[in-house]
Amino acid sequence: MKKRSGGILRVALTSIAALIALTVASLARAEVNALDAGGPSPVMEGSNESSLPLLPDIPRLELPSPTAEEVQELDAKLGAMFSEEHGTKDSAVGELVEVRAKMVSAIHARLVQMADRSDKERMKRVLNDARQQPRDRRSQQTGSSGGHHGDPDLLLSLLASDKSKEQGVRDCANLLALLRILSAMGTVEGARELIVAYARFGEFIRVEVQHRLSEMKDLSIAALIEARRHPAEKISRWAALRLDQIGKAIPGESVRTNNVDALADILRAYGRVRDPDAARLIVSFANSERAQLRLAARQAIALLGPVGLWQLRDAYEDVVGRKPRRDWSWERTARELFGEFDRLRLSRVYGNFVKGVQSLEKGDLAAMGESFDSVLAKDPMFEKRSQMAEGYFKLALELAEKNPDASSLAAIRAERLTLTPKLRDQARSLILALRARESERRGELDLDRLQQAVGLDSSNKLARDQLASVQKIGLVQAQGATFRWASSAAIAGIGLLAVAFILLRRPRAGTDSKSPSSDAS
């Protein structure tokens, strides 16, 4: 009986051990499969979603309604072109390029109004005549030999015409003026409105629109990329052709620009049109050292949406070293990738910050300045930036005699970074003293600035020494002025006495000269 029960117990224990081993093996295989497939695992679940960076807000394409002041300002600018006063017309045309970029809403409203109410056929004839007249004059002047002296300024030609008061001429002049304003703005909104003008008015204005877009150079690329998805097939084909003509037809060519504003707009434009060919390029800018480009790339990724999912997954695997989970949406994948990018970038920033602090403790202010400069270049809003202010102030004091320009820059950073009012006043006092010394080198004595510097920080030796020197110079100048006034007064007094002496002597001499004649008589 005991043998039978012992055998049953051994069988039971063996079965339990086998079951445990099978369970462990199954869990191990499940974990390996999850890792290979990018699925969940008990070790690697990704970050807590609430701690991940959010997708950035997407800039809206809709323009705000123009204010009454903006409409009045635009009307005044356009109305001045038709003034009868001498010189007013030319100056008004020159001032068109000075219109503020915020006026784009008022310009859009005016373009739509003109497109709805103007006689486009009459405007077409007016512009064709304005283009043809200078060509005819050049042909008559050059004869059969031909010659080209450049395209005329159509706006000036229309304003100088004896028909400038006709409605068709005024409409054309206003339209050309609006195109000139939009080009001078140098913004993607201005470029978009140039394309709106072409779409609204038609072929007769295409040449002028192309000319203004060419003036904008790289700043027009984003608007042309967006126009490739224009609902009008004619506009979309034209935009694609323009990009091809300027060598910006593919994403790799479009991003080759030194203009950071243009590049940021280009990234967002590819996101808006959801170009899959640009997705990998956009993702590569999502960890840019430049905050403006980093934000623009992340906005473009938000605009791409599911189109960029596989590029996001590939980038995550390259950065983290493992595949993202399969159940992650494109949004979760993007946020996880942004979180990894931020951790990597901030780790380098913190590394430079620690190096700067260590250099400050050792007294190596030059090395400290380089490390802190690197921190601010990579992350201007670094959370511990206020702790760098004291180091920058010490660097400013050290460089005050050797390199005033670098000293002033370090003091400005100390003033902006510090949260301590006393240190802010000390930095401001040093800045004023350095500026006063620069004025003194130019031969200008800035007593008020030095007094303000000493008032902010009485321990500022540089300001106190300069103030004493300036006051001494002022005292000497005042003494010299007093001496000059006294000398001038003495000379003037002597002169008056001399004149009085001469005047008093003259009658007596006359009496003496008359006495012989009276005796003779």
MARLUM-597741 format. One record per residue: x, y, z of N, C-alpha, C in turn. Coordinates in steps of 0.001 Angstrom, whole numbers, plus 500000, padded with zeros to 6 digits. Example, Ala and Ser with C-alpha at 12.3 -4.5 7.8 and 13.67 -1.06 7.14 Angstrom:
% MARLUM-597741
513190494310507800512300495500507800513200496700507800512850497750507080513670498940507140512900500030507870
END
This chain:
% MARLUM-597741
500836498793500000500000500000500000500858501239500000501938501144500836502840502300500884503561502471499552503964501306498913504651501404497620503727502022496570502426501584496611501481502130495618501299503639495799501138504082497076500954505522497300502206506301496949503374505712497205504613506413496825504751506536495322504327505501494583504396505598493125503451506655492584502271506722493182501307507753492746501859509151493018502530509292494175503079510607494517504173511013493544505011510022493166506086510342492213505515510725490862504494510024490440503863510361489147503267511765489181502624512086490322502020513422490445503081514516490410504169514314491148505241515305491171505879515456489794506061514333489118506641514386487768505730515157486823504436514929486914503474515627486044503478517125486310503542517483487617503565518906487960504830519567487434505966518908487579507245519456487079507202519633485567506651518604484874506549518710483419505647519866483006504536520034483755503609521124483446504272522484483646505042522619484732505738523876484994506755524163483897507516523133483503508522523308482454507864523710481134506722523082480823506011523424479591505516524857479618505022525288480782504527526657480911505647527678480721506788527405481369507945528307481234508413528373479794508457527207479126508894527194477730507926527968476849506635527826477124505636528557476331505780530056476514505994530497477760506173531929478016507423532451477336508492531655477373509737532096476723509543532240475230508856531238474610508617531336473167507732532529472837506742532796473674505843533933473434506610535247473498507543535333474448508312536578474568509218536770473355509868535672472929510743535777471755509939536155470524508773535510470337507937535843469185507465537283469229507159537764470434506702539150470566507807540116470196509022539789470604510143540672470257510397540671468768510335539439468155510582539374466714509501540080465936508271540013466401507149540601465665506871542028466054507589542536467020507324543891467474506136543987468393505690542890468936504529542893469805504906543177471237503942543110472165504205543450473555505048542391474238505822542801475199506606541893476016506603542425477431506802541566478418506790542029479796507966542916480116509021542929479280510207543731479563510168545046478817509716545018477558509757546192476694508343546535476252507689547407476929506318547795476620506257549186476007507380549865475825507362551246475376507142552175476541507139553457476268507003554455477323505555554592477749505381555153478913504047555500479368503469556560478440502308556299477870501772557180476829501551558595477328501189558738478591500943560078479134502211560911479226503383560258479264504650560983479378505269561293478024504663560799476956505223561026475623504934562444475147505836563019474319505550564346473754504331564303472848503528565334472893502333565405472065502691565810470643501825565447469717502001565931468351501758567435468328502570568175467597502412569638467594501154570071466861500691571254467199499547571831466488499934572137465046498978571961464159499229572175462734498801573591462360499676574361461699499286575718461276498112575667460303497196576554460488496007576592459637496286577352458350495666576881457281495798577576456000494812578734455880493709578668456615492692579705456510493234581026457062493035582071456288493473583395456720492415584020457620492842584766458627491853585461459467491192586590458687490064587021459152489381588138458500490189589417458691490320590225457655491104591464457794490398592457458698491180593240459408490610594289460258490300595520459409489479596387459951489121597615459234490352598478459007491273598501459973492488599302459823493360598775458685493452597444458557494257596859457483493652597176456122492336597100456017491676597421454746491889598884454385491777599773455361491989601200455100493431601482454694494374600816455350495787601023455006496066600571453576495512599413453195495721598924451833495073599859450820493872600321451095493201601254450188494018602536450018494590603009451106495396604231451037496647604009450192497274602833450328498467602530449543498141602492448051497040601847447710496673601729446299496172603059445750495422603799446557494899605080446088495983606107445831497078606044446603498166607020446435498848606892445083498736605723444434499383605549443132498735606423442064497496606811442256496778607585441246496692609058441619497523609484442564497516610880442988498031611777441862497480612988441777497900613961440770499053614829441253499398614740442525500478615554443068501823615074442547502689616026442293504000615718441736504831614911442748505369613784442331506229612967443174505491611976444049504212612197444278503459611298445149503280609924444523503053609907443218502820608644442519504051607741442584505237608308442296506461607500442308506778606996443713506614607846444710506896607419446078505908606362446538504652606459446076503648605466446449504005604097445885504506604052444660504923602775444067506107602200444839507042603048445229508187602574445992507813602060447363506766602606447965506356602194449306505535600908449307505199600381448132504427599141448090505183597988448741506505597975448601507306596875449138507451596959450654506947598024451269507070598192452712505806597776453460504843597220452751503598596808453388503868595622454316503258595605455498503474594575456497502919593218456030503593592137456475503178590792456083501789590448456615501363591099457700500042590827458265498911591317457364499260592074456323498239592611455422497729591575454418498256590336454492497898589348453481496400589054453484495753589135454636494299588890454670493540589959453899493943591207454072493293592291453332493561592162451838494762591736451472495095591571450048494268590438449453494130589340450201493315588226449701491876588677449454491334589427450405489957589908450242489833590804449016490845591655448783490808592547447618490926591743446312491789590728446292491929589902445084490617589202444742489972588639445753488703587943445505487648588922445017487611590087445611486634591103445199486875591534443756488140591790443411488462592208442044488139591111441042488447589854441400488202588748440478486706588572440212485884588858441198484437588692441036483793589853440276484357591055440402483688592239439868484349592830438625485613592531438390486335593183437290485996592540435950486208593322434906486047592843433537487395592263433096487540590943433181488834590314432916489248590451431455488298590440430552488650590600429133489238591978428873488637593010429473489186594353429314490577594435429955490750593834431137492064593842431785493097593127430921492688592050430267493600591321429385494061592205428232493143592951427610493508593832426503494425594959426985494141595507428158494971596601428689496405596128428920496558594962429516497910594457429786498638594092428497497936593517427549498578593182426272499055594447425563498242595503425600498655596774424987499852597369425724499826597281427045500948597832427820502238597080427550502145595783427307503339595002426984503812595283425565502877595523424645503226595661423242503834597020422918503385598091423563503870599433423224505379599597423391505986599173424496507448599294424595508184598467423553507620597324423173508255596499422139508240597218420799507119597888420503507041598624419242508051599766419225508185600475420356509148601576420413510587601060420256510884599911420867512233599357420737512504598921419313511464598363418661511647597945417269511933599134416373511241600260416617511483601459415813512862602045416072513329601963417320514630602531417663515784601665417172515629600331417248516723599439416880516678599016415422515544599197414747515426598817413350515485597317413191516049596891412100516106595465411808517126594746412659518043595481413301519076594833414115518501594234415386517282594641415752516656594107416960517317594658418197517178593939419283517766594378420552516791594134421678517334593930422857516492593647424018517018594448425188516175595238425765516577596083426889515852595707428168515304594483428243514602594056429450513122594408429394512340593660430121510899593904430162510603595208430889509622595956430433509287597225431084508550596973432392508525597977433230507741597925434455506312598272434082505476597254434004504108597466433524503328598382434449503582598288435745502845599126436681503131600600436420504385600966436272504731602362435993504196602797434638504215601888433669503690602219432341502195602533432404501465601742433170500024601980433287499736603282434025500486603561435063500249604784435827500630606025435032501600605900434125502023607035433305501152607219432070500257606277431821499418606343430640498393607473430754498028608048429610497006609088429617495605608502429834495527607151429890494253606488430165494203605925431582495040606442432456495154605880433807493871606018434622492964606912434194491718607089434938490637606112434510490866605361433417489883604380432980489849603198433949488680602613434107488504601553435097489366600338434790489471599952433533490279598793433175491750598988433518492257600203433257493654600507433572493860600515435082492926601084435818493053601125437272493009599718437868492140598862437318492070597486437815493394596760437579493955596936436396495237596279436096496353596812436991496376598119437197497403598715438054497268598208439489496044598135439990495842597626441346496271596163441464495957595373440446496338593959440475497860593809440471498530594550439596499999594476439551500617594956440858500012595961441461500514596461442748500367595396443839499243594685443849499042593627444832500046592503444643500339592147443410501345591111443147502717591549443643503033592813443458504327593324443919504411593285445446503335593625446114503313593592447580503505592162448077502790591214447483502874589819447913504278589267447738504922589605446656506290589137446430507252589723447446507081591010447755507988591682448692507826591159450115506673590584450447506480590053451800507469588950452124507807588126451139508764587060451368508265585982452315506978585646452252506399584619453111505658583602452253505435582423452834504704581397452106503266581836451880502705582629452792501340583137452598501279584053451379502314584887451211502357585750450039502457584959448752503288583905448752503422583062447562502111582345447244501412581903448278500116581249448038499142582208447357499137583460447810498202584428447223498571584768445778499855584712445447500241584901444045499628583809443174499640582585443672499033581486442922497516581633442893496940582146443984495498582431443990495160583442442902496010584458442739495765585469441703495761584830440315496710583921440050496750583244438752495495582393438558495090581671439606493911580820439482492645581646439287492579582834439886491375583658439822491275584450438520492402584981438042492353585890436893492690585204435573493417584114435599493636583382434372494979583634433713495044583241432476496321583156431759496976584506431523496207585579431404496820586863431044497721587412432154497596586876433373498431587359434471499519586349434835499591585228434108500540584161434460501984584635434424502362585385433413503751585832433288504163586693434474503274587585434905503588588440436045503706587616437331502822586631437488502890585779438675504207585005438687504587584440437559505854583704437485507036584602437790506994585831437316508078586780437572508192587074439071507070587273439733507098587569441169507522586351441980507103585162441586507551583953442274509051583745442113509569584060440936511016583944440710511780584905441610511217586086441847511862587038442754511954586484444179510993585676444574510979585119445926511956583961446099512427583389444996513407582295445016512887581117445849513686580652446817513317579451447577512062579648448421511708580882448721510521581140449537509222580802448804509306580571447502508100580239446735507908578736446568508907577925446946508860576489446661507708575813447391507509576139448662506458575487449444505083575707448822504811576931448393503511577218447789503324576446446486504398576295445720504301575529444470504087574048444752504726573521445809504506572118446177503040571897446546502487572805447329501076572681447697500171572817446479500573573663445516499743573893444334499693572679443422500617571725443598500555570498442789499310569681443112498673569953444247497411569276444604496225570239444465496392571270443657495313572237443451494140571555442752492912571873443142491752571226442502491647571502441009492193572629440544492183572921439105493383572235438464493116571335437534494198570567436905495205571473436201494740572566435638495633573497434945496659574073435914496239574435437115497142575006438110498102573942438627497625572738438865498489571672439381499577571314438377499214571255437078500218570965436053501234572096435958500753573317436012501654574471435940502624574483437112502135574197438333503008574192439511504074573121439392503690571928438934504680570856438758505727571246437717505281571907436646506214572338435608507169573404436127506663574340436933507517575383437498508584574787438410508193573821439234509165573168440110510231572448439301509818571820438219510788571134437364511728572131436689511204573269436287512022574275435605513091574876436524512781575005437809513754575586438742514564574517439468514417573253439041515216572180439612514803571758441004513501571853441322513011571491442649511852570504442541511940569593441590510803568715441327510692567573442321511802567153442946511766566024443871512151566513445267511735565795446305512001566258447673513476566494447964514346565609447500515766565775447771516338567064447221515775567543446104516234568812445522515586570005446214514344569847446625513617570975447221514222571421448539514745570479449320515252570840450652516673571385450603517255571488449434518602572048449323518525573567449290518449574147450449518371575598450573519020576014451877519591577209451878520195577762453083519223578635453863518025578814453326517008579630453984516197578744454928516382578930456226515717578079457215514203578256457155513734579483456970512284579717456879511696578975455692512380579034454556511889578343453367511881576836453584512935576301454216513001574854454443511883574388455362511609575140456412510515574766457312509176574741456572508938575729455723507696575761454945507636574603453954508787574229453387508830573121452426508467571807453109508998571574454309508664570348455040507171570275455323506599571389455787505155571392456054504355571196454771504839571751453659504119571606452389504069570146451955505179569418452091505165567989451737504229567218452658504126567645453915503168566998454803501733567256454377501445568470453928500080568808453523499641568024452290500565567842451345500188567108450134500317565601450336500804565177451523500943563768451875501739563008450820502911563528450536503791562919449548504565561778450201504310560523449832505029559411450467506518559417450156506900559993449015508312560039448661509109560963449581508422561886450239509107562831451119509058562396452581508351561297452883508141560912454282509461560635455002510343559857454390511609559530455056512451560781455285512428561689454327513180562932454456512612563792455589511314563843455694510672564615456764511047564048458126510984562719458258511314562087459535512751562394459943513648562497458980515055562767459306515249564148459931514346565081459645514447566425460233513742566518461583513072565459462012512324565520463269513232565576464489514526565340464298515492565444465402516543566492465096516181567494464293517127568544463918517562569342465142518808569825465090519305570672466170518610572033466175518082572449465044517353573708464953515909573497465380515500574233466393514146574062466919513097574346465854513342575330464985512359575681463960512140574527462982513232573882462549513117572767461615512547571534462308512928571333463559512410570184464315510893570279464444510398571461464772508956571652464897508261571485463553508830572055462502508213571959461178508129570511460715509188569712460957509175568308460550508112567527461316507973567803462604506971567086463393505563567508463002505396568758462634504094569181462109503803568476460780504841568330459948504668567639458667504303566170458890504903565528459901504565564134460201503110564030460639502661564977461450501252564992461860500337565174460649500786565956459668499999566156458453500006564915457565501138564201457531501227562976456724500254561923457221500147561780458555499254560782459117499709559371458790498797558481458422499150557076458159500122556900456990500245557895456122501138557774454967502576557537455402502962558100456536504346557978456988504577556895458011503622555948458194503739554959459258504985554098459114505232553558457909506362552636457760507692553361457908507774554599457471509002555359457680509226555638459167508145555876459897508257556077461336508716554801462033508176553659461613508577552383462221510046552087461947510481552352460716511899552125460383512805553042461193512407554307461326513227555248462091513274554839463561512154554368464101512129553925465501513074552746465701513054551809464779513939550644464901515417551060464806515704552032463925517092552493463798517576553187465067516682553937465710517077554716466889517110553851468146516077553042468344515928552289469587516634550945469524516699550360468326517336549048468197516369547894468256515082548179468277514081547119468259512853547631467506512054546722467038510877547111466279509785547638467210509028548591466736507884549058467542506785548000467559505906548105468522504815547144468625503878547259467424503338546130467040502456546107465873501141546834466109500705546861467357499414547479467626499514548997467790500708549560467644500850551008467721500322551658466453499525552690466619499078553484465474500221554379465006500016555059463891501057555970463413501282557087464427500208557509465097500344558587466074501188558142467265500903556929467791501676556427468931503130556194468523503351555681467325504717555465466849505469556784466735504793557804466213505434559111466081505796559678467456504892559566468408505160560114469735506282559349470434506305558024470267507402557237470836508734557641470206508734557853468891509964558255468207510409559636468660509468560565468789509819561906469254510397561853470671509823560978471505510339560844472858511769560340472872512066559370472014513447558870471926514383559947471395513932560671470370514748561772469841515064562790470935514042563157471701514245564171472738515189563679473818515084562392474189515984561865475208517430561869474723517632561490473461518993561480472923519558562891472836518720563816472349519209565189472205519482565822473565518581565598474503518762566194475821519913565549476579520194564285476276521359563666476926522639564367476509522722564751475242523889565507474783523898566907475388522711567508475497522626568840476095523054568792477558522549567797478289522928567674479699524419567391479831524962566620478886526397566357478931527206567633478809526817568506477871527513569783477717527301570685478930526104570615479516525842571419480705526736570987481868526874569684482062527733569169483134529183569567482883529629569494481640530995569917481315531196571391481646530188572198481337530287573620481639530371573884483133529570573162483902529603573334485360530957572906485917531486571806485413532799571351485872533890572351485502533828572920484314534813573932483911534703575170484788533475575545485161533278576694486051533903576437487417533731575226487939534318574888489233535848574907489179536423574558488038537872574569487888538422575960487587537531576897487281537965578244486946538295578447485489538003577459484645538257577573483205537020578183482552536934579505482587535732580188482119535572580100480602536680580042479884536586579943478425535923578627478018536370577517478622535758576214478323534308576182478771534028576821479917532646576893480391531766577600479371532251578719478833531468579470477862531160578654476621532131577877476134531901577039474950530845575973475234530926575353476413529948574308476750528549574892476902528438576000477599527125576620477795526557577146476473527422577689475612526959578148474296526374576987473501527021575819473599526509574641472895525156574224473429524965574326474736523677573980475344522569574874474801522819576182474789521786577124474335521539577003472838522572576637472072522386576480470627521473575293470318521609574224471101520800573032470855519420573117471499519333573818472624518053573928473319517968575285474011517487576329473296517428577673473903516563577731475151515616576811475305514733576802476464515135575707477456516417575411477544516919574388478454516439574681479874515935573643480545515256573847481817516179574378482922517480574121482817518424574595483838519245575783483356518719576506482406519485577610481820519775578720482833518902578888483827519139579948484809520397579691485630520806578422485744522000578094486515523280578479485783523158578852484504524338579250483741524612580746483841523681581495484415523789582956484411525019583436485172525278582877486352526411583332487158527728583081486444527829581932485778529043581642485025529256582627483888528187582960483189528304583935482105528715585307482643528221585671483837528595586966484397530076586998484771530571585910485341532004585833485660532843585910484389532374585259483333533089585323482055533094586750481511531976587456481666531890588844481199532878589733481949532999589542483243533956590331484030535388590039483607535680588779483322537043588415482922537415588998481566536451589101480658536725589566479297536534591069479129536132591765480177535790593184480057536936594010479488538173593714479861539339594469479374539906593875478096539929592542478004540577591886476866539696591864475613538424591635475782537524591491474627536160592074474991535999593401474859534731594035475273533502593488474563533633593134473272532472592620472534532002591285473114532955590368473344532595589075473929532079589255475353532660590207476074532198590487477430530758590979477428530433591867476520529070592381476430528084591274476087528464590355475180527591589240474805527348588319476000528406588024476764528244587169477936527372587842478992527537589146479167526715589876480146525248589893479725524986590021478435523606590007477941522960588654478220523713587570478010523173586241478297522917586062479790523840586575480605523631586485482049522365587230482462522145588411481867520954589202482196519675588480481791519689587816480651518487587151480154518209585834480863519246585153481315519071583823481885518766583839483382519283584828484087519171584804485543517747585040486024517464584456487175516193584689487853516379585542489100517628585951489367517955586735490557518015588211490199517214589064490834517221590502490506518596591143490689519343590757491748520653591360491999521603591067490858521662589809490407522555589448489309522114590123488019520810590283487840520317590966486643520778592424486627520710593090487780521177594478487864522690594572487635523440593621488182524889593635487998525251593449486523524569592510485860524833592279484438524455593506483616523323594112483941522891595307483212523861596455483426524361596594484639525340597647484948526604597464484125527066596224483999528272595970483204528029596266481729526860595917481237526535596197479830526567597702479575525980598486480456525969599942480292527376600514480348528203599995481250529576600477481352530365600181480088530178598993479530530885598627478304530425599502477132529148599783477067528636600639475982529123602075476148529211602544477395529719603898477637531186604005477237531947602950477506533355602980477119533508602977475596532645602240474918532691602249473451532349603638472919531393604329473554531059605694473148532233606631473401532934606424474513534083607276474835535182607112473797535357605896473293536371605670472254536029606404470969534744606637470756534323607400469568534336608901469825534767609288471009534839610708471332533586611261471953532691610381472436531439610826473044531450610453474529531121611409475391531068611165476824529621610886477228529368609671477724528009609246478065527864609237479588527690610405480173527620610541481625526356609886482186525232610051481516523973609499482006524036607973482102524591607312481090524664605856481087525562605351482222526675606057482469527573605661483549526924605860484907526209606935485079525502607159486345524452606079486572523768605675485512522786604601485634523463603280485999524642603011485402525374601781485706525788601734487169526317602842487688526724602896489095525509602778490010524380603333489587523169603228490381522667601802490490522833601025489417522399599630489443523347598759490267524646599043490190525640598228490900526789599130491334526769599505492582527818600409493091529177599737493146529226598402493089530504597691493115531124597539491734530491598081490711531002597980489343532204598916489195533403598359489337534631599159489293534813599823487934534469599092486878534618599647485536533766600898485375532527600848485839531635602004485719532109603146486604532551602830487846532987603895488757534242604603488230535184603842487708536411604456487176536105605341485970535234604849485099534885605653483926534128606910484336533242606778485319532470607934485765533386608989486359534363608572487184535319609528487753536122610205486666536522609423485658537296609994484556536474611005483767535222610647483497534354611547482734534070612809483530533833612666484830533583613849485661534810614742485732535984614126485768537227614911485782537390615669484481537119614966483385537194615633482076536182616759481997534999616509482540533970617544482531534373618741483362535048618503484538535501619608485374536567620430484672537495619734484039538545620452483302537933621263482182536982620659481479536333621391480389535572622593480928534929622417482092534198623542482682535153624645483111536294624251483722537294625248484110537852625947482886538109625182481847538614625784480608537612626737480008536336626350480080535292627227479541535200628505480358535344628380481708535301629575482570536467630502482268537645629887482086538825630691481767538659631400480423538090630671479468537901631287478148536902632426478233535839632208479020534864633306479173535497634505479869536301634244480911536965635345481618537941636074480704538702635302479933539655635919479008538930636754477966537856636197477453537092636933476441536512638213477032536012638103478275535452639298478912536530640360479147537721639902479578538818640852479810539232641531478520539345640724477468539734641302476172538679642280475694537403641890475886536325642788475475536354644078476286536648643971477606536727645165478443537854646084478037539007645495477758540138646292477297539808646984475990539143646275475122538770646885473840537822648050474029536849647867474924535907648961475179536619650174475771537547649918476689538313651039477257539115651759476194539699651011475276540481651621474202539601652481473313538435651934472987537518652698472133537067653964472845536775653850474149536350655026474906537456656070474983538676655589475164539809656522475230539972657283473916539817656557472806539962657200471504538854658219471280537625657818471656536505658737471458536640659979472328537136659812473532537314660974474414538460661876473966539464661341473327540609662122472856540278662885471590539346662438470776539106663044469469538593664483469567537692664898470433537245666323470487538368667257470882539183666853471833540296667711472253541250667952471104541501666950470339542397667151469195541788668118468211540461668092468042539792669033467120539926670461467607539832670692468886539959672057469443541356672601469231542345671770469437543737672210469229544005672545467792543377671797466870543635672067465452542974673339464985541917673786465715541234675005465283541892676272465839542620676233466884543176677431467516544131678222466632544990677625465822545870678423464958545093679200463926544065678585463361543288679290462331542558680484462911542092680328464147541380681469464753542347682590465073543555682207465470544549683256465730544926683977464453545017683253463389545396683872462110544341684826461635543118684524461923542063685410461472542057686700462252
END
